[in-house]
Amino acid sequence: MSKHLICALVSGAVLTLGLPTAASAASPEFCRDYVRAALNQVRGAVNHRRCAVQMQGPRWSTDFSVHFVWCRGVSRDQAEAERVARERTLEDCAH
């Protein structure tokens, strides 16, 4: 199979699946800031017994790399939406 055909197939798959391209993925600098905020939110959740019960899944991971790798694979808007979702969960369970 030629390189051009392979590139065309991969590009089509990316567009079809809606996967972020390198151009739309969040930058490393943005993602480092995103992870710092995420980890602060996770620490905040740990401090509230009612919130700690809801800390399930990668959204609440204490591992920097889990958040960073995820962030690098999505757009800034998607990462921001995830930050807001964590924030809303914290607001709901902490009050």
C-alpha positions as a Markdown table, in Angstrom:
| # | Residue | x | y | z |
|---|---|---|---|---|
| 1 | Met | 0.0 | 0.0 | 0.0 |
| 2 | Ser | 1.4 | 3.4 | -0.9 |
| 3 | Lys | 2.3 | 6.1 | 1.6 |
| 4 | His | -0.3 | 8.4 | 0.1 |
| 5 | Leu | -3.1 | 5.9 | 0.4 |
| 6 | Ile | -2.2 | 5.1 | 4.0 |
| 7 | Cys | -2.2 | 8.8 | 4.8 |
| 8 | Ala | -5.5 | 9.3 | 3.1 |
| 9 | Leu | -7.0 | 6.4 | 5.0 |
| 10 | Val | -5.7 | 7.6 | 8.4 |
| 11 | Ser | -6.8 | 11.2 | 7.7 |
| 12 | Gly | -10.3 | 9.9 | 6.8 |
| 13 | Ala | -10.5 | 7.8 | 9.9 |
| 14 | Val | -9.5 | 10.8 | 12.1 |
| 15 | Leu | -12.2 | 12.9 | 10.5 |
| 16 | Thr | -14.8 | 10.2 | 10.7 |
| 17 | Leu | -14.1 | 9.3 | 14.3 |
| 18 | Gly | -13.8 | 12.9 | 15.4 |
| 19 | Leu | -10.5 | 12.3 | 17.0 |
| 20 | Pro | -8.5 | 15.5 | 17.7 |
| 21 | Thr | -5.7 | 16.3 | 15.3 |
| 22 | Ala | -2.3 | 17.7 | 16.3 |
| 23 | Ala | -3.6 | 21.1 | 15.3 |
| 24 | Ser | -6.6 | 20.9 | 17.6 |
| 25 | Ala | -5.0 | 19.1 | 20.6 |
| 26 | Ala | -4.3 | 21.2 | 23.7 |
| 27 | Ser | -0.6 | 22.4 | 24.0 |
| 28 | Pro | 1.8 | 20.9 | 26.6 |
| 29 | Glu | 1.9 | 24.3 | 28.4 |
| 30 | Phe | -1.9 | 24.5 | 28.6 |
| 31 | Cys | -2.1 | 20.9 | 29.8 |
| 32 | Arg | 0.4 | 21.4 | 32.6 |
| 33 | Asp | -1.8 | 24.2 | 33.9 |
| 34 | Tyr | -4.9 | 22.1 | 33.4 |
| 35 | Val | -3.3 | 19.2 | 35.4 |
| 36 | Arg | -2.3 | 21.5 | 38.3 |
| 37 | Ala | -5.9 | 22.8 | 38.5 |
| 38 | Ala | -7.2 | 19.2 | 38.3 |
| 39 | Leu | -5.0 | 18.0 | 41.1 |
| 40 | Asn | -6.0 | 20.9 | 43.2 |
| 41 | Gln | -9.6 | 20.0 | 42.6 |
| 42 | Val | -8.9 | 16.4 | 43.5 |
| 43 | Arg | -7.2 | 17.4 | 46.8 |
| 44 | Gly | -10.2 | 19.6 | 47.5 |
| 45 | Ala | -12.5 | 16.7 | 47.0 |
| 46 | Val | -10.5 | 14.5 | 49.4 |
| 47 | Asn | -11.0 | 17.2 | 52.1 |
| 48 | His | -14.8 | 16.7 | 52.0 |
| 49 | Arg | -16.2 | 13.4 | 53.1 |
| 50 | Arg | -19.3 | 13.7 | 50.9 |
| 51 | Cys | -17.1 | 14.6 | 47.9 |
| 52 | Ala | -14.6 | 11.7 | 48.4 |
| 53 | Val | -17.4 | 9.2 | 47.9 |
| 54 | Gln | -18.0 | 10.5 | 44.4 |
| 55 | Met | -14.3 | 10.4 | 43.4 |
| 56 | Gln | -14.4 | 7.6 | 40.9 |
| 57 | Gly | -12.7 | 7.2 | 37.5 |
| 58 | Pro | -9.9 | 9.1 | 35.8 |
| 59 | Arg | -11.6 | 12.5 | 36.4 |
| 60 | Trp | -10.5 | 12.1 | 40.0 |
| 61 | Ser | -7.1 | 10.5 | 39.6 |
| 62 | Thr | -4.2 | 11.7 | 41.7 |
| 63 | Asp | -1.7 | 10.8 | 38.9 |
| 64 | Phe | -0.4 | 13.8 | 36.9 |
| 65 | Ser | 0.2 | 11.7 | 33.8 |
| 66 | Val | -3.4 | 10.4 | 33.7 |
| 67 | His | -4.7 | 14.0 | 33.4 |
| 68 | Phe | -1.8 | 15.2 | 31.2 |
| 69 | Val | -2.1 | 12.4 | 28.6 |
| 70 | Trp | -5.9 | 12.8 | 28.4 |
| 71 | Cys | -5.5 | 16.6 | 28.0 |
| 72 | Arg | -3.0 | 16.3 | 25.2 |
| 73 | Gly | -5.5 | 14.2 | 23.3 |
| 74 | Val | -8.4 | 16.7 | 23.4 |
| 75 | Ser | -9.0 | 20.3 | 22.5 |
| 76 | Arg | -8.7 | 23.1 | 25.0 |
| 77 | Asp | -12.5 | 23.4 | 25.0 |
| 78 | Gln | -12.9 | 19.8 | 26.0 |
| 79 | Ala | -10.3 | 20.1 | 28.8 |
| 80 | Glu | -12.0 | 23.3 | 30.0 |
| 81 | Ala | -15.4 | 21.5 | 30.0 |
| 82 | Glu | -13.9 | 18.7 | 32.1 |
| 83 | Arg | -12.5 | 21.2 | 34.6 |
| 84 | Val | -15.9 | 22.8 | 34.9 |
| 85 | Ala | -17.5 | 19.4 | 35.4 |
| 86 | Arg | -15.2 | 18.7 | 38.3 |
| 87 | Glu | -15.9 | 22.2 | 39.7 |
| 88 | Arg | -19.6 | 21.6 | 39.6 |
| 89 | Thr | -19.3 | 18.2 | 41.3 |
| 90 | Leu | -17.2 | 19.9 | 44.1 |
| 91 | Glu | -19.7 | 22.7 | 44.5 |
| 92 | Asp | -22.6 | 20.2 | 44.8 |
| 93 | Cys | -21.0 | 17.8 | 47.3 |
| 94 | Ala | -19.1 | 20.3 | 49.4 |
| 95 | His | -22.2 | 22.4 | 50.3 |
